[in-house]
Amino acid sequence: MDDKEKRYSDFSNVEAQRNDLAVQDLPEGPYGSPIRKDTPVENKSTPWQEGQHQSSAFVFENKELHKDIPREMPGSHLPHSEEEDYAKE
């Protein structure tokens, strides 16, 4: 590794693009399709790399923008209801 590679690293948006996997709308194919109906759904066709994770479609995309804003509906869950978020509180 030369000096140039040591000084620079990927920007946060590049790292997020590599590590945050998009949620598929219909991972098993079109609704009602008989194709592969008896095989389990695969969420990823390539091996998992360190740091990669699949986000839910029902959480905020940019958590930093909503970090300190509480929910206003009574009985609502935390804005980022993921295991690592519960561990921080």
ChimeraX attribute file (.defattr): number of C-alpha atoms within 10 A of each C-alpha:
attribute: neighborCount
match mode: 1-to-1
recipient: residues
	/A:1	5
	/A:2	6
	/A:3	7
	/A:4	8
	/A:5	8
	/A:6	8
	/A:7	7
	/A:8	8
	/A:9	10
	/A:10	8
	/A:11	8
	/A:12	9
	/A:13	9
	/A:14	10
	/A:15	13
	/A:16	14
	/A:17	11
	/A:18	13
	/A:19	17
	/A:20	13
	/A:21	15
	/A:22	13
	/A:23	12
	/A:24	13
	/A:25	9
	/A:26	9
	/A:27	11
	/A:28	17
	/A:29	14
	/A:30	10
	/A:31	7
	/A:32	8
	/A:33	9
	/A:34	9
	/A:35	10
	/A:36	10
	/A:37	11
	/A:38	7
	/A:39	8
	/A:40	8
	/A:41	12
	/A:42	8
	/A:43	13
	/A:44	11
	/A:45	6
	/A:46	6
	/A:47	6
	/A:48	10
	/A:49	9
	/A:50	7
	/A:51	10
	/A:52	14
	/A:53	14
	/A:54	13
	/A:55	15
	/A:56	13
	/A:57	11
	/A:58	9
	/A:59	13
	/A:60	14
	/A:61	11
	/A:62	8
	/A:63	11
	/A:64	8
	/A:65	9
	/A:66	13
	/A:67	11
	/A:68	9
	/A:69	8
	/A:70	11
	/A:71	12
	/A:72	7
	/A:73	7
	/A:74	6
	/A:75	7
	/A:76	9
	/A:77	10
	/A:78	12
	/A:79	17
	/A:80	15
	/A:81	11
	/A:82	12
	/A:83	8
	/A:84	9
	/A:85	11
	/A:86	10
	/A:87	7
	/A:88	6
	/A:89	5
